[in-house]
């Protein structure tokens, strides 16, 4: 069965009626007196072999006149074409995430190969991340659109789900675009930039 046949079978299955949801697995934290199923260091080492793109997720300043919010993020992906959705993951302890959540909007700035320094600046906690960083307002949400980024995706928050020690943020794409150049993306692999 080729791609067309598999797609047709999937459509027939979906039209057959409601799909019964699978039972939710029981999720729990590892107790202090038991061994974790996977060593965290080994988990990080093995998953570090998967190269990821690097982005900076930004949100506009609050109405009180504060600074815009932003953080470096390598856990970003497209999710759906219809409706257009993207997803990123953020640590539950992030101090930037609450500001983005309050804004209800964000812009994903895809970084180029020459923007490792910009990524490092947005990875620092507590600093003025926008000092000396040129940006303009994304067309729909007003979130900072960083100058020189090869691509940007302007979003409203669609849903937020829990995922262990992270939150899974789904954004509905309101506008998007690419920069002028053909700079390749900044990649992160085995703990370093490529």
N, C-alpha and C positions, 0 to 999 in steps of 0.2 A: 504494500500500500504506500503510495507516494504522499507528498505533502498535501496535495489536493484531497486525496482520499482520507487522510487523517483529519484534515480540517472538516470535511463533510461529516465524518463520523462524530466528531466533537459537537458539531452543530445539532445533529440528530439526537445525541445524548442530552444536550442542554434543553432541547425542545420537548423531551419526553416527559417533563414535569418537574416539580420541585426536587431539588437535591437535598437529601437529609444531611445536616451537618454532622461531622465527626465529633465524638465526645472530646471535650477539652482535656488535654493532658494535665496532670497535676504538677504544677510548678512550685518549687520551694527552694529556699536557700540551703546551702550546705551548712550543717550544724558544726559548731566548734569542735565536737568530738569525733567527726568523721572526715575521711579523706575526700577531697574534691575529685570528681570523676576524671578530670583532665587538668594537668598542671598548667597554671596560667602562663608561665614562661614558655612552655612548649606550644601552647595554643597560639600565643603571639608569634613565636618563631615560624611555625608552620603556615599560619595565615598571612604572615609577612611575605611569603613567596608569591602572593597574588598582588600584582602591581595595580595600584589604584590611581585615579586622577585626583587632583587636589583642587578644592574650591574654597572660597570664602563666602560664608552666608552672612548677609547684612540685613539690618532693619532700620527704619528711620528713627530719628530722635523722638522721645516722648514729647507730648504737648507742653511739658513744663520747661522746655528749652534745654534739656540735657543733650548729651552727645549721642550720635547714632550708635547702634550695637553691631558687633560682628565677631565671628570666630572662624578659625581655619577648620575645614571639614574634609575628610577624605572618604567618608561613608555616604556618598551621594549616588543616586541612580534615577533613571527614568522608570516610571511605574506603569503608566497607562496612556494610550493614544486617545481613547474616547471614554470619559473625558480626559483631557490632557493633565496628567498627574506626574509629579516627581516625588522622591522621598529622600530624606536624610536622617541620620541618627546622631543624637547628641547625648552626652553623658548626663545622668540625672543630677550630678553635682555641679554642672556648669553654672557659672554666675551670669553668663550672657543669655542663656536660654530664656529665663523669665522675662527679660526685656523684649526679646523677639516675640514671645508668647503674648505679652501685653499689647504689642503692636498689631498682632494678628496677620502680619504680612512679612515677606522676606524676599530678598534677591539672592540667587545663587550666582556667584562670579566664578567662572571656570578660569583657573590660572594657567598662564603660558609657561613654557620651559624656562624663561628668563625671570620668573617672578618668585623664586624660592625665598628671597629676602622678605617679600610681602607676606608670604605664607608664615614665615617665622614671626613677623610682627603681629599677626593676628592670632598666633598660637600662645602668646604671652597673656597671662591672667593679670588683670588689674591695671594694665598700662593704658595710655591714650592711644589706642590702636589706629586711629585715623589721623594722627599728627603727621603732617607732610604728605598725606596720601590724597592724590587728586581723584575726585569722583563727581558724578552728577546724579540726579534723581532718576530712578527707573520710571518709565512713563505711566504706569498704572498705580503702583503702590507708593512711589516716592522713596523707596529703599535705596541706599547708596549703590550705585553702579560704578565699579572701580575702573579707572582709566587703564587702558592697555589690556584688559582681560579679553581673551579670544572669544568668549561667549558669556551671555548673561541670561538668566531665566527669572522673570518677575512673577511672584506668586502670592496667593492668599493661603492662609492655613486652612486646610480641608479637614484634617483629622490628626489626632495624636494618640498613639498606642504605647503601652509599656512593653519593654523588651529587656528583661533582666536589669542590668545596671545602666541601661540607656533608654531613651525615648525614641520612638519611631514617628517622625513628623512627615505627614503627607501634605504636599502643597498642590493647589490647583493653579496651573499655569495661566497667567493673564496676558503676558507678553514675553517675547524672547527675541534674541538677535545675536549676531556675531560681530566681531571687530573687523577692522579693515585688513589686517595682515593674515598671513598663513602660518603663524608661529605654532609649533607643535605644543601639545598640552604638557603641563608639569606633572610628572608621575612620581609616586612614592613606592619604593620597593625595598624590602629587607632593611627598613629603618633609615633609608636615605633617599634623597631626591635623584631622579634620573633626568 
